[in-house]
Structures are given as C-alpha cells and as structure tokens.
Amino acid sequence: MKLNIVVKRILFLVAVIGLWQLVFSAGVFPDIILPSPGKVWTALYEGFASGDYVEALGASFKHLLLGMSMAIALGTIVGVIFGKSKQADETAGMYLIALQSIPSIVWVPLAIMLFGFTEFAVVFVVVLGGTFVMALNVRSAIHNVPPHLVRAARTMGTKGFGLFYRVEVPASIPYFMSGVRLAWAFSWRALMAGELLSNGPGLGYSLRYAQDYARMDQVIGIIIIIGVIGAIVDQLVFSKLEKNVMKRWGLVK
C-alpha cells in the first residue's frame, strides 16, 4: 500500500514537470518569467555546490529552532492560563483568536521598528507566528479533557495541582502534539515572511535577493526547497510523532 502511494506521488510529480516543460516549450511565458525545469535544476545544483543554499538553510533553521522553541513555551503557558481560568478565557479568549488570524507578514514592520534589520527581528516574527496557534490548541486540549476522568480523580481525593498534573496533562497530550505540529507549520511560514524583508542570512533573504536580480531560476528553486523541507519535516517528524501519540492514547486504530 505504501509503495503504491509512493509510485502515485512520483507519477504526479513527473506529470507536473512534464506539463511545466510543455508550457516552457510552447513559449506561453518569456524565459525570464518561466525558466525551464532543467535551468531550475542547474540553479539548485550550483546553489548547493557553492554552499550558498547550505549557509542559508543553516541560518533559517537557527532562526526557526529559536523562535519555535519560544513559541511552544509561551503558547503552552498562555493556553494553560486560558484553559484553566474561566475569567481569562471569557475576557481575552476572543483576542487570542483575533491575533491568530493576523498573517505573519503583518508583524514584520513592527519587528523591524522594534529590533531593526537584525536576526532577532526574524525570530520575533517566528515567535508571533507560532505562539497563538499553540495557545489555542493547548486551551482546547484542556477544555476537551473528558469530564468523567476529572470526576473519577476527584472521587479518589485528587485535586488542585495534582489533578492538573496527573489527569489533565496526560489527557491533553494528543491535542498538545497537534498544537506542536501546527506551531511548526505556522512558524515555518512566519520565518519565510520575516526573512523576506531582512538583511539576511536565510532562505527568505536569498529568495528576495534572487528576485531583485530577476533570477527566476533561483526564485523557483528556492521556493521548491522551502516546500520540500516543509513537507519532509512535517511527514517524517511531526506527523509521525502525532500519530504515535494518538495510537498510544487509543485515539486511532
């Protein structure tokens, strides 16, 4: 079954590249706007061979790991506060949703005004990109703890912090992992938004640099790198973690 899925995905990719080559050969768009697949492949090879893309990837992952770690920590704290405090949830809960709906790139001008064209400005955008979605998931996780578990624990004399630590936290883990997966996705998008308007280094900065010099082969190549990394990390890391937790908690077959 898994082999069939891999074959289907490869065939789909071949079909997309074939269509791309067909459009290029037909001259639908000028070469400067839509380069051939071969030219994009050459740009990718040269970028990695020269070390430029490797350096950009290293800088991007440094920004991502720092910003995402802070986003998960802050989001968890905020989510627990809203999940446990009815007053906080009723007064500020709606604003959390409003903040989550703001696109990450909107925070870039604020980050630049606060921190200038520095790497910390990029990290700041990543933190804002992941914090709110993490907080929403943690809040939902606490709200969705089965009431019968709480009642059973109270019947056996568990209350206060013990109830939270021994019952609510374990029951919330599956939703917490879903929040981490979403925090990764939102942080990755926010990272690219922040780096686009930064002074580098990073993949987003390399993308803007290529666009400024009308190197569409590099632009498309970097877009492919961003998409491939996003898909690989999600499928090989966060998706597997989420599925393993769901299976262990008996939520999937």
The 8 nearest C-alpha neighbors of each residue, nearest first, counted from 0:
[[1, 3, 2, 4, 5, 6, 7, 8],
 [0, 2, 4, 3, 5, 6, 7, 8],
 [3, 1, 5, 0, 4, 6, 7, 8],
 [4, 2, 6, 0, 1, 5, 7, 8],
 [3, 5, 7, 1, 2, 6, 8, 0],
 [6, 4, 2, 8, 7, 3, 9, 1],
 [5, 7, 3, 9, 8, 4, 10, 2],
 [8, 6, 4, 10, 5, 9, 11, 3],
 [7, 9, 11, 5, 6, 10, 12, 4],
 [8, 10, 12, 6, 11, 7, 13, 5],
 [11, 9, 13, 7, 12, 8, 14, 6],
 [10, 12, 14, 8, 9, 13, 7, 15],
 [13, 11, 9, 15, 14, 10, 8, 16],
 [12, 14, 10, 16, 11, 15, 17, 9],
 [13, 15, 17, 11, 12, 16, 18, 10],
 [16, 14, 12, 18, 17, 13, 19, 11],
 [17, 15, 19, 13, 18, 14, 20, 12],
 [16, 18, 14, 20, 19, 15, 13, 21],
 [19, 17, 21, 15, 20, 16, 14, 22],
 [20, 18, 16, 22, 17, 21, 15, 23],
 [21, 19, 23, 17, 18, 22, 24, 16],
 [20, 22, 18, 24, 23, 19, 25, 17],
 [21, 23, 25, 19, 20, 24, 27, 18],
 [22, 24, 20, 26, 21, 25, 35, 19],
 [25, 23, 21, 26, 22, 20, 27, 35],
 [26, 24, 22, 23, 27, 21, 28, 20],
 [25, 27, 23, 24, 28, 29, 22, 30],
 [26, 28, 25, 22, 23, 29, 24, 33],
 [29, 27, 26, 33, 32, 30, 23, 22],
 [30, 28, 31, 32, 33, 26, 27, 34],
 [29, 31, 34, 33, 32, 28, 23, 35],
 [30, 32, 29, 33, 34, 215, 213, 214],
 [33, 31, 30, 29, 215, 28, 34, 213],
 [32, 34, 30, 31, 28, 29, 35, 23],
 [35, 33, 30, 216, 38, 31, 32, 36],
 [34, 36, 38, 37, 23, 20, 39, 33],
 [37, 35, 39, 38, 40, 20, 34, 16],
 [36, 38, 40, 35, 39, 41, 34, 42],
 [37, 39, 41, 35, 40, 36, 42, 34],
 [38, 40, 216, 42, 36, 41, 37, 220],
 [41, 39, 37, 43, 38, 42, 36, 44],
 [40, 42, 38, 44, 39, 43, 45, 37],
 [43, 41, 39, 45, 40, 44, 217, 46],
 [44, 42, 40, 46, 41, 45, 220, 39],
 [43, 45, 41, 47, 46, 42, 48, 40],
 [44, 46, 48, 42, 43, 47, 49, 41],
 [47, 45, 43, 52, 49, 44, 51, 48],
 [46, 48, 50, 52, 44, 49, 45, 53],
 [49, 47, 45, 50, 46, 44, 51, 52],
 [50, 48, 46, 47, 51, 45, 52, 44],
 [49, 51, 47, 53, 48, 52, 54, 46],
 [52, 50, 54, 53, 46, 49, 55, 47],
 [51, 53, 55, 47, 46, 54, 50, 56],
 [52, 54, 50, 56, 55, 51, 47, 57],
 [55, 53, 57, 51, 52, 56, 50, 58],
 [54, 56, 201, 52, 202, 58, 53, 57],
 [57, 55, 59, 53, 54, 58, 52, 202],
 [56, 58, 54, 60, 55, 59, 53, 61],
 [57, 59, 61, 201, 55, 56, 60, 200],
 [60, 58, 201, 56, 62, 61, 57, 63],
 [61, 59, 63, 57, 62, 58, 64, 56],
 [60, 62, 58, 59, 64, 63, 57, 65],
 [63, 61, 59, 60, 65, 122, 64, 66],
 [64, 62, 60, 66, 61, 65, 67, 59],
 [65, 63, 67, 61, 66, 62, 60, 68],
 [66, 64, 68, 62, 63, 67, 61, 69],
 [65, 67, 126, 122, 125, 63, 69, 68],
 [66, 68, 70, 64, 69, 65, 63, 126],
 [69, 67, 71, 65, 70, 66, 64, 72],
 [68, 70, 72, 66, 67, 71, 73, 126],
 [69, 71, 130, 126, 67, 129, 73, 68],
 [72, 70, 74, 68, 69, 73, 75, 67],
 [71, 73, 69, 75, 70, 74, 68, 76],
 [74, 72, 76, 70, 75, 71, 69, 77],
 [75, 73, 134, 130, 133, 71, 77, 76],
 [74, 76, 78, 72, 73, 77, 134, 71],
 [75, 77, 73, 79, 78, 74, 80, 72],
 [76, 78, 80, 74, 79, 75, 134, 73],
 [79, 77, 134, 138, 137, 75, 81, 80],
 [78, 80, 82, 76, 81, 77, 83, 138],
 [81, 79, 77, 83, 78, 82, 84, 76],
 [82, 80, 88, 78, 84, 79, 87, 83],
 [81, 83, 138, 79, 141, 80, 78, 84],
 [82, 84, 80, 81, 79, 85, 141, 138],
 [85, 83, 87, 81, 86, 80, 82, 88],
 [84, 86, 88, 87, 89, 83, 81, 82],
 [85, 87, 89, 84, 88, 90, 81, 91],
 [88, 86, 90, 84, 85, 81, 89, 91],
 [89, 87, 92, 81, 85, 86, 91, 90],
 [88, 90, 86, 87, 92, 91, 85, 93],
 [89, 91, 87, 88, 92, 86, 93, 94],
 [92, 90, 94, 88, 93, 87, 89, 95],
 [93, 91, 88, 95, 94, 89, 90, 96],
 [92, 94, 96, 95, 91, 97, 90, 89],
 [95, 93, 97, 96, 91, 92, 98, 90],
 [94, 96, 98, 92, 93, 97, 99, 131],
 [95, 97, 99, 93, 94, 98, 100, 92],
 [98, 96, 94, 100, 95, 99, 93, 101],
 [99, 97, 95, 100, 96, 101, 94, 131],
 [98, 100, 96, 131, 97, 101, 132, 95],
 [101, 99, 97, 98, 102, 96, 95, 103],
 [100, 102, 98, 99, 103, 97, 105, 106],
 [103, 101, 104, 105, 100, 106, 99, 128],
 [104, 102, 189, 105, 128, 106, 101, 192],
 [103, 105, 192, 107, 106, 102, 193, 189],
 [104, 106, 103, 107, 102, 108, 101, 109],
 [105, 107, 104, 109, 103, 108, 124, 110],
 [106, 108, 110, 104, 109, 105, 193, 111],
 [109, 107, 111, 110, 106, 112, 105, 104],
 [110, 108, 112, 106, 107, 111, 113, 105],
 [109, 111, 120, 107, 113, 108, 112, 114],
 [112, 110, 115, 108, 114, 109, 113, 116],
 [111, 113, 109, 110, 115, 114, 108, 116],
 [114, 112, 110, 111, 115, 109, 120, 108],
 [113, 115, 111, 120, 110, 112, 117, 116],
 [116, 114, 111, 117, 112, 113, 120, 110],
 [117, 115, 197, 111, 198, 120, 114, 118],
 [118, 116, 119, 120, 115, 114, 197, 121],
 [117, 119, 121, 120, 122, 116, 62, 199],
 [118, 120, 122, 121, 117, 123, 114, 62],
 [119, 121, 110, 123, 118, 117, 114, 122],
 [122, 120, 193, 118, 124, 119, 123, 194],
 [121, 123, 119, 66, 125, 124, 120, 62],
 [122, 124, 120, 126, 121, 125, 119, 127],
 [125, 123, 127, 121, 122, 126, 193, 128],
 [126, 124, 128, 122, 186, 189, 66, 190],
 [127, 125, 70, 66, 123, 128, 124, 129],
 [128, 126, 124, 130, 125, 129, 123, 131],
 [127, 129, 125, 186, 189, 126, 103, 185],
 [130, 128, 182, 186, 70, 185, 126, 127],
 [131, 129, 70, 74, 133, 127, 132, 126],
 [130, 132, 134, 99, 133, 129, 74, 135],
 [131, 133, 135, 134, 130, 129, 182, 99],
 [134, 132, 74, 178, 130, 136, 131, 135],
 [135, 133, 78, 74, 131, 137, 132, 136],
 [134, 136, 132, 138, 133, 137, 78, 139],
 [137, 135, 139, 178, 133, 138, 134, 140],
 [136, 138, 78, 140, 134, 139, 135, 175],
 [137, 139, 82, 78, 135, 141, 140, 136],
 [140, 138, 142, 136, 137, 141, 143, 135],
 [141, 139, 137, 171, 174, 143, 138, 142],
 [142, 140, 138, 143, 82, 139, 144, 171],
 [141, 143, 139, 140, 144, 82, 138, 83],
 [144, 142, 140, 141, 139, 145, 171, 146],
 [143, 145, 141, 142, 170, 146, 167, 171],
 [146, 144, 147, 148, 143, 149, 170, 142],
 [147, 145, 149, 148, 144, 150, 143, 151],
 [146, 148, 150, 149, 145, 151, 152, 144],
 [149, 147, 151, 146, 150, 145, 152, 166],
 [148, 150, 146, 152, 147, 151, 153, 166],
 [151, 149, 147, 153, 152, 148, 154, 146],
 [150, 152, 154, 148, 153, 149, 147, 155],
 [153, 151, 149, 155, 157, 154, 150, 148],
 [154, 152, 157, 156, 150, 155, 151, 158],
 [153, 155, 151, 152, 156, 150, 157, 149],
 [156, 154, 152, 153, 157, 151, 150, 158],
 [157, 155, 153, 154, 158, 152, 151, 162],
 [158, 156, 153, 152, 162, 155, 161, 159],
 [157, 159, 162, 161, 153, 156, 160, 152],
 [158, 160, 161, 162, 163, 157, 164, 153],
 [161, 159, 163, 162, 164, 158, 165, 157],
 [160, 162, 164, 163, 159, 158, 165, 157],
 [161, 163, 158, 160, 157, 159, 165, 166],
 [162, 164, 167, 160, 161, 166, 165, 168],
 [165, 163, 161, 168, 162, 166, 160, 167],
 [164, 166, 162, 161, 163, 167, 168, 169],
 [167, 165, 162, 163, 168, 169, 164, 170],
 [166, 168, 163, 170, 169, 171, 164, 144],
 [167, 169, 171, 164, 170, 166, 163, 172],
 [170, 168, 172, 171, 167, 166, 165, 164],
 [169, 171, 167, 168, 172, 144, 166, 173],
 [172, 170, 140, 168, 169, 174, 173, 141],
 [171, 173, 175, 169, 174, 170, 176, 168],
 [174, 172, 176, 175, 171, 245, 244, 177],
 [175, 173, 177, 140, 176, 172, 171, 178],
 [174, 176, 172, 178, 173, 177, 137, 171],
 [177, 175, 179, 178, 173, 174, 241, 172],
 [178, 176, 174, 180, 175, 179, 181, 241],
 [177, 179, 175, 133, 181, 136, 176, 180],
 [180, 178, 182, 176, 181, 177, 183, 175],
 [181, 179, 177, 183, 178, 182, 237, 176],
 [180, 182, 184, 178, 183, 179, 185, 177],
 [181, 183, 129, 179, 185, 180, 184, 133],
 [182, 184, 186, 180, 181, 185, 187, 179],
 [185, 183, 181, 187, 182, 186, 188, 180],
 [184, 186, 188, 182, 129, 187, 183, 128],
 [185, 187, 129, 189, 125, 183, 128, 188],
 [188, 186, 190, 184, 189, 185, 183, 191],
 [189, 187, 185, 191, 190, 186, 192, 184],
 [188, 190, 186, 192, 125, 103, 128, 191],
 [191, 189, 187, 193, 125, 188, 192, 186],
 [190, 192, 203, 194, 188, 193, 189, 195],
 [193, 191, 189, 104, 195, 190, 194, 188],
 [194, 192, 121, 190, 191, 195, 107, 196],
 [193, 195, 203, 197, 204, 191, 196, 192],
 [196, 194, 203, 204, 192, 193, 197, 207],
 [195, 197, 194, 193, 198, 204, 192, 107],
 [198, 196, 194, 199, 116, 195, 204, 193],
 [199, 197, 116, 200, 204, 196, 117, 194],
 [200, 198, 204, 201, 197, 194, 205, 118],
 [199, 201, 55, 58, 204, 198, 202, 205],
 [202, 200, 55, 59, 58, 204, 199, 203],
 [201, 203, 205, 55, 204, 56, 206, 59],
 [202, 204, 195, 194, 191, 206, 205, 201],
 [203, 205, 195, 207, 194, 199, 201, 206],
 [206, 204, 208, 202, 203, 207, 209, 201],
 [207, 205, 203, 209, 204, 208, 218, 202],
 [206, 208, 210, 204, 209, 205, 195, 211],
 [209, 207, 205, 211, 210, 206, 204, 212],
 [210, 208, 214, 206, 212, 207, 211, 218],
 [209, 211, 213, 207, 212, 208, 214, 218],
 [210, 212, 208, 209, 213, 207, 214, 206],
 [211, 213, 209, 210, 214, 208, 215, 207],
 [214, 212, 210, 211, 215, 209, 31, 32],
 [215, 213, 209, 216, 217, 212, 210, 218],
 [214, 216, 218, 217, 213, 219, 32, 31],
 [215, 217, 39, 219, 214, 218, 34, 220],
 [216, 218, 220, 215, 214, 219, 42, 221],
 [217, 219, 215, 221, 220, 216, 206, 209],
 [220, 218, 222, 216, 221, 217, 215, 223],
 [219, 221, 217, 223, 218, 222, 39, 43],
 [220, 222, 224, 223, 218, 219, 217, 225],
 [221, 223, 219, 225, 224, 220, 226, 218],
 [222, 224, 220, 226, 221, 225, 227, 219],
 [225, 223, 221, 227, 222, 226, 228, 220],
 [226, 224, 222, 228, 223, 227, 229, 221],
 [225, 227, 229, 223, 224, 228, 230, 222],
 [228, 226, 230, 224, 229, 225, 223, 231],
 [229, 227, 231, 225, 230, 226, 232, 224],
 [228, 230, 226, 227, 232, 231, 233, 225],
 [229, 231, 227, 233, 228, 232, 234, 226],
 [232, 230, 228, 234, 233, 229, 235, 227],
 [233, 231, 235, 236, 229, 234, 230, 228],
 [232, 234, 237, 230, 231, 238, 236, 235],
 [233, 235, 238, 231, 232, 236, 230, 237],
 [236, 234, 232, 231, 233, 239, 238, 237],
 [237, 235, 232, 239, 233, 238, 234, 240],
 [236, 238, 240, 233, 239, 180, 241, 234],
 [237, 239, 234, 241, 240, 233, 236, 242],
 [240, 238, 242, 241, 237, 236, 243, 235],
 [241, 239, 237, 243, 238, 242, 236, 244],
 [240, 242, 238, 244, 239, 243, 176, 237],
 [243, 241, 245, 239, 244, 240, 246, 238],
 [244, 242, 246, 240, 245, 241, 239, 247],
 [243, 245, 247, 241, 242, 246, 173, 248],
 [244, 246, 242, 250, 248, 243, 247, 173],
 [247, 245, 249, 243, 251, 248, 244, 250],
 [246, 248, 244, 249, 245, 243, 250, 242],
 [247, 249, 245, 246, 250, 244, 173, 251],
 [250, 248, 246, 247, 251, 245, 252, 244],
 [249, 251, 245, 248, 246, 252, 247, 173],
 [252, 250, 246, 249, 245, 242, 248, 247],
 [251, 246, 250, 249, 245, 247, 242, 248]]
